Structures are given as C-alpha cells and as structure tokens.
Amino acid sequence: MQGERRDRTPDQDRRTRGGERAEPRPPGTEDSVDRHIARWRDKAPFDERVEGIVTRIQMLNRHMRQVKERALAEVGLQGFEFETLHRLSSRGAPYRATPSELAGELMVSPAGITGRLDTLEKAGLIRRIRGTEDRRRVDVELTDTGRERWTAAMKLLDRAERAMVGPLDEADRDVLNALLKRMLSRVENED
C-alpha cells in the first residue's frame, strides 16, 4: 500500500514459484547467481531455489576445474597425465597396473592409453616393465619422479579445495557434505 512503511527489502518480499517466501539474505551477499536469477525471473518459469543450487554447483565445478588446471600446470602436468599418475598412486606400493587396467579405469581406448603412457614414459614419470614369466605381459609402474610430481599436484589441489570451503565452519561442511551426498546418491541410483 502507498504510504505504508516498508521494513522488508524487495529481495525479502520475492516469492518462489511454489508460493514460499525466499529466505532473506544479509545485505551485500548477492552473488552472480542471484543476478542470473533476477535476469530470468520474469522470462521463464523456474524454481529459484533449484536454479540457485544447480547454477552454484556448476559454477563451483567450473572454478575447481580452472584451479586444477593451474595447479597441474604449476607442477608441469596436464590433466590426462595427472589422472594416469593418480590411478597408479591409488594402488599403493609398488604403484603398478597393466595398460588395459588403466585404460578401463580411465575409460580410454587401448590406443589412447598407449599414447598417454608413451608421453609419461618419455617424461620419466612411469616405466614399463616386462613380465619375468610371461614376456608378453607389461606392467606400468610409477617412478619416484612420477610419485613426487603427483604428490606436489595433490598438495596444491588440497590447498585450493580447502580455500574453496574456507568460508564454511565444520558444522556447515558436515551439513553441505550430507546434502550433496543425498543428491549424488539419488543420481547414481537412477542409472
């Protein structure tokens, strides 16, 4: 009504499509997703909360991919090299696998894994070892240099991930982790 004193901001008055009031935000906490939602609010029907969740997850994922690329570049690795070293490292000492095991885990073709392994071997990050009993068998083993490079990348990634969740206290982290787990479980169980 005209002349009536308004104690609520327009943001606090806004309703979602379901008729529920959107939760008020502290002043100055608007982010790019809030602006995205505001641009589309009158142009398409959507649930603002769902759009906010999905878009923020997408943006955080994009940010993490960029951070990962920079961290890997800092230690001289490309994404495919890191993923291969990561698979070998996850096996524990002596950090070995067959090329076909790696191809299956990394979901690449036999030709694709051969190219990856050639690159890593030339860089001294892995070595191919012929079987002693069956000379046709070849194992791929992580070298000390490969392990060191992987460890350096992991430290940089850990620091970046910690910075990303830095604004959340332990309780918030537990809640967010539980909510994301519930969402992921549903998606994984649909397949």
N, C-alpha and C positions, 0 to 999 in steps of 0.2 A: 504494500500500500504506500501511496505517496505520503511524504512527510514522516513516515514511521522510521524510527532509528533502527539501523541495521547493525547488529553485533556479529553477524556471520559474514564471512567473505563469500564471493561468488563460487569459489572453489568448494567451500563447505556446503553451499546450497545445492550444488550439482548432484543430480541423481544418476544412478546407473540405469540401464535399460530394465533391470528387474525391479526397479522402484525403490531399492535400498539407497540410503544416503551413502555417498562416498566418504571414507574416513577423512577428517581434516588433517592437513599436513602442517607441520610447523612452518612459519614464514621462511622464505629463502631456500626451501628444499626442493624446488621444482627442478626436474631433470629433463633431458632431451625427449624421454618417452612421454612425459606429461605434455610437452609441446606437440609431439606427434599425435597424441590422443586428441588434444584440443583442435588440431587442424582437421581431423577426420570426424569429429563428434557429430556434426550435422550433415555429413556427406554419405555416411554408410552406417547401417545398423550393426552394432557390435557391443559386447560386454566390455566395458572399460577396464574392469579388473583383470579379466582374462587377457585382453590385449596388452595391458601393462606387464603382466607376468611373462607372457611369451616374448614380447619385444625386449624386455630387460634380459631374459635368458639369452636371446640371440645376440644382443649387444655385448654382454659379458663374454660369450663364446668368441665373438669376433675379436674382442680386446685380448683375450687369452691367446688366441692363435697368433696375433701380432707380437705379443710379448714373447711367445715361444720361438717365433722366427728370429727375433732379435737376440734372444739368449743363445740359440743354437749357432747363429752367425758369429757371436762373440767367441765361441769355442771352435769355430771352423767346421761346423756340421750343417748339413741340410736335413730337412725333415725325414726323408726316407732313410738317411744314414743313421740318424738318431733312433728311429723306430726299430731298425735291424739290431743295433747295438743294445737297445732296451730289451728286446726279446732274448738275446743271448745273456744279458746280465740277469734277467729274471730267473734263469735256470740255475743259478748258483754255480760254484766251482765244479768242474773246470770250464764252465760257460761255453758249452758245446751244443750243437744241433746239426742235423742234416739239412742240406739245402731244401729238400722237399718239406721237412717240418717247418722251416722258416717261411717257405712260400705259402703253406697252408695257414699259418698263424697270421701272416701279413696280408693274406688274400691277394697274392700276386701270382702271375704265371711262372712256370719254370724258367722261361726266357727272361722274364723280368727280374727274378731273384738272381739269376746268373749275372746280369748287368750290375745289380746292386753289390753283389759280393765281389765282382771284379774291381769296382770303384773302391770299396772298403779295403780290399787286399792291397791295392796299389798304394793306398794311404797308410798302410801298416796298422790298420785298426782291427783286422781279423786275419786269420791264416786258415788255409785249407789243409786238412790232414788226411792222408790216405789211410785206410784201414790196414791193420797188420795181417789180419786173417783173410780178409776179402779186399783185394786191391781196387775193386770197383767201387767200394764204399768210400765216400768222402764226408768227413765231418768239418764243420766250420767252428772255429774256436776264436773267442775274443782274445786279443793280445793285451799286454799290460797297458800299452798306449791307448788302445780302444777303451779299456776299462777306465783309465784316467780321464779320457775325453768325455765319456758317458757320465762319470761322476761329477765332473765340472759342470756339465749341462744340467744335471739334476739339481745341483746346488743353486744355480741361477733360477731354474724353474721353481724350486721350492720357495725361494725368496720372493719371486713375483707372485706366486699363489698366496703366500702369507700377506703380502701387501694388499692384494685384492680383497681378502676377507678381513683386513685390518680394522675396518670400522665396526665390526661385529664383536661383541663380547662372547665369552664361552657359551652362555645360555642361548644367545641368538644363533650362534654357529650350530649348536645342537638342534634347535628348532628348524633352522633352514635345511640342515642335512636330512632331518627326518621327513620334512615336506618334499624335498627333491627326491628322496628315496621312494616315497609313496608314489609320486608321479612317474618315476622311471620304472618302478615295478609294474605299474599298470600297462605302460607302453610295451615293456618286454614280454609281458604275459599275453598281449594281443597277438603277437607273432606266432 
